[in-house]
Amino acid sequence: MRRLIFTLTLMALVGIAGFAQADSMVLTSEGHLYKVWVADEGLVLSHSGPGIDSEEALIPQTLGLSMDGVVLVIDEATATPFIIWTDSLNGLSSVRLAALVDGAWFGPAILGGEDGTTITNPHALIHTVRTVIEGDEETEPEILETTFLHTVWWRHDDVTALGHAIYLPIPLDSIGIPLLDDAQTYDLANLLPFGLGCDDNPDVAGLTSARFFIGEGGLPQLFTPDFADCVFHLLGIDYEVEETDLPDTNEKRRRQIAVFRAGDVVMAIPPDLNLLTSKMFLGRDNSVLIYWDAETAVEWVLSGTEGWTDVKSLPLGDDIDHEQAVELLRNLAR
């Protein structure tokens, strides 16, 4: 049987920020506002919107934990909020996931850590993909549709090491439950077989953060530093259909998996840049504009075919406020 496979990306929704970055507050397209914060009782999720009074829910098993780096993303298709945070309990650092699925809590589940390493700066993105597998004239097309919770965090080997990113794409079932047994972790260290490294450069200590974009064609991209080579990678994420034999049958199981596309974009790390306090836009031809707030201006750098520009400054004043400055930078990146 001849099969043709067509893949369509359907939707991506993440928290608010300059480049569609995850955050602790999300507004959906239907006008629903979700917030998450740390209270004395633990981690709290709130929800308000059209026809809904503000409601709050305490995330289980979060009382007394040392929580940091809280991230919130929403799957609009199932109205499911996903909360990711880093935690340090008894000196063991970890990244954890909880989700409010159809009115019931999933988790908290440990995604990584608790192995003596230090975990920081989680980030996440929701993305849905549909694949149509065409059969012959007598066979109806098979449609596979999967929503992925793409997650990434930073892993330090010890408290002084610069570390590297860990990427974990998690498929969700039809109602939004994370299928952790079907998830595969990617260790994003030493992505290039060469490089001088930049571990002795104190300026890179602020770059220990990886972030998601939605790139050209509506597919996710992952922007991450690689200190072994002293470069940034812009990794394209795509999807493939994997077939496995079902035991004791002649049938096969087909599922979609997230994979990296070949030919990622590599950029040298510019000096004096702090990703933890910066925001980004992905621009045309896979360029990246990084900006941050100065005292009376918005400063920025832009990647291009010949590397990064020098740091530029856009002064704020009576004629240009912060919102207008960010919109000008957004247009510049396009």
N, C-alpha and C positions, 0 to 999 in steps of 0.2 A: 504494500500500500504506500502510495506517495503522500507525504505530508508537507504542507506549507505552514510555516509558523509566522504569525504576525504578532508583534508586541506593541501595545499602546500604554502609555502612562496616563493615568486618569486624574490624579489629585495629589496635592501636597499641601499640608497645613502645619505650620509651626508657630511658635510664639512670636511676639512682636520684637522687632529690632531692625536695624538698617538693611540687613541683607537676608531677611526672613530667618532670623536666628531664634533658637528656643530661649524662653525666659520664664519668669514666675507669674506672668499674666498673659492671657490670650483672649482676643476678641474674635468670635467666629463670624462667618458670612451671614448668619441668621441673627446677629446681634446679641449673642449670648457671651457673657463675660465670665471667665474663669480666673481665679486667683489662688495662689498657694503661699503659705507663710509658716514660719515657726512660732508657735505659741508655747506657753508654759506646759500645756497638756500634751504637746507633741506637734506634729505637722498637720496643718488644717487646710482643707480645700473648700473654696466657696464658689457658688454658681448663682448668677442672676441673669435675667434676660426678659424678652417680651412675654408677658403673661405669667412670669415666674417671680415670686418674691425671693429675696436673697436667702439662700440656704447654705449651711455649712456642714462639713463632715470631717471627723477626726480620722486620720489615716492610722490604721491599727499598728501596734507594736513600735510606736515612735516616741513614747514618753521617755524622757531622760537621755535620749541619744544626742550625741554631738553631731549635728547635721550641718552641712555646708553645701554650696553649689547646687541649690535646688533648681530643677528644670521642669517645666510643664509643657506638654504638647497635647493636642486634641485631634482625635479622629472624628471628623464631622459626620462621616457615613454612619457611624454607630453611636455618636455622641459620647465617646469614651475618653475621659481624661487619663493621661499617663504621667506619673510623677517620678522623676529620677533624682537621686541626691547621693552625695558622698557622706560617709559616716565613719567615725573613729570610735570604736568600742574596745576597751581594755588594750589600747595601743594597736589594734588591728584595723587598718583602713580598708574600706570597701565602697562599692557603688551599688545602689539598691533601686529596685523598681516596684512601684505599686500602681494599680489601675482600678478605677471604679467601673466595672463591666456589668451593664444591665442591672444596676442597683446593688451589686455585691462587690466586695473588695477582692482583688487578686493581689497576693503578696502581703507584705513586702518580700521580694525575692532578691537574693544576692546575685548580681551579674558578674562581678569580678572582685579581686582583692582577697583580703584575709589571708595573705601569704607572706606578710612581712614587708610588702611594698607600700608605697604611699600613693593613694588615688586622689586626683583632683580634677576639676574643670570638666564635668560631664556636659554633653550636648546631645540633641536628639532631633529627629525629623520623621514625620509620617509621610509615606508615599505609597500609592496604590498602582499596581500594574495589571494589565489584562493581556493574556496571550490567547490567540485563536489558532488552533491546530486544525488545518483543513485535511480531510480525508479524501477518498475517492467519491465518485458520483453516488454510491449507495450508502455512504456514511455521513452522518450529520457532523458538522464541525464540533470540536471539543473546545470549550472555553474555560480557561483557567484564570482566576482573578485572585490576587493576593495583596493584602495590605501589609507593608513592612514598617516596623518601628526601628528606624536606623539609629543606633546609639554609638557614641564614641566618648572616651575619657582619656585622661593622661595618667601614665604609670611611671612612678619613680622607683628605681631599684633601691635607693635609700634616700635619706632626707636631703642629701646634697647633690645627688645625680640629676642631670637634666631630664633624663627619661625619654619616653616616646608614647605615641598614641596607640590605643587599643580600640578596634572597630568591631561592633557586634550588631549585625542586621537580624532582627527578630521578626519572623512571620507571625501574623495574627490569624486566629480562626474567624469564622463568619460573624461572630458576635463581638470580637475584639479581644479574646483571651490570648495572651502571648504564648506561643509554642516554643518554649525554651529548649526542649529536647531537639528541635529541628534547627536551632541556631548554631552558627559556626563563628568562632572568634578569629579575627585577623590581627596579628601582631605587626604593627607598622614601624618596625625598627630596621635600619640598614636597607632601605629600599633600593639604593644604588650600590653597585659593586666598587665604587671608588669615592674619593672625597677626602679632604684634609681634616674635616671635623671642625667644630667650633666650641668645644667644651671649655676652653680656656677664656672665652670671650664673655665677660660678665654681662654684656648687654642682652644676651639671649635668654637670660633667666626669666624674663617676662613673657616669653613666647611659648610657654608650655600649655598650649591650648590648640585643639583641632575643632573645625567648624564645618557645617554643611551648607552648601548652596543648592539651588535648583538651576541647572545650567541650560545650555541650548538643547532644544528638543524635549524639555521638560523632565530630564533625568537628573538624579542627584549627583552632586560632586562633593568631594571631601577635601578640604584645605588643611594640610597638616605640615608642621615643621619636621625636618629630619636632621637632628644635630650631628649624626655620624658623618653626614656629607655637607652640613651647613647650608641646606637649601629648603625651600618650601616645595611641597608637592600639591598639585591640584589633580586629584584622582577621580576619574570618571567611574560612576557606578552604573551597571546595567544588570539585566536579568537573563537567566537561561532556564530552560526546562530540563529537569533531571528526571531520568527514568530509573526505577529500581524494580526488581522482581519481587512480587508478593509471595511469601512462603506458602508452599503446598497448593499453588494455583498456577495457571498459565497466564495470569494477568500481570500487568505492570502498574506501578504507582507513578503518577506524574506530579511533580511539584515544581514551583518556581523558586529559584535561589538567586541571591544577589551576588554578583561577581564584579571584579574590577575590569574596566576596558583597557586595552593595550594603548600605549602611547600617552602616558600622563604628562602634564605640563610641569616643568621644573624651573624654579626661580631661585636665585641666590637670596639669602636672607639679608635684608637691609639693616644697617646699624641703628641703634637708638630707637627701637620700635617695641612697644609693649602691647601684645595682642590681648592681654587680659583687660585693658581699659580702652580698646579700640573696637570699632565696628567696620563692616566691610560691605562693598558691593562687588558682585561679579559683573564685569563689563563685556564689551564686544571682544571677539577673538580671544576669549579666556583671559583677558586682562583682569587685574584685581586692584580695586581702589580701597585703601585702608585709611580711615580718618579717626581722629580723637579730639577731645575738647581741650583747648588751652584756656588761659585766663580770660582773654578778650577776643578769642578767635577759634576757628576750627582748623586744625592742621591736618595735612593729608599727604600721602604718597601714592603714586600710580605705577603699576608694572606695565612694561611694554616690550617690544621686540629687542630693545637694547638695554633691558634691565629696568631698575626703579628710577623714578625721578628723584631729585632732591626733595627734601621736606618743603612743602608749600604751606602758606598760611592764608586763610580767608577771614579777614577781620569782621567782627560783629559790631553793629552800631544801630543807629536809628533807621537806617535804610535797609539793613539786612539783619534779621533775627536768626536764631539758631535753626528753626524749622526751614526757613528759606535757604540757609547755607547748605543744609543737608540735601535739600532738593536740587540745588545747583550741582552738588557733587554727584548725586544720582544721575543727573542728565549728562554730566561729563563722562561718567563711566559707560554709558549706553553706546 
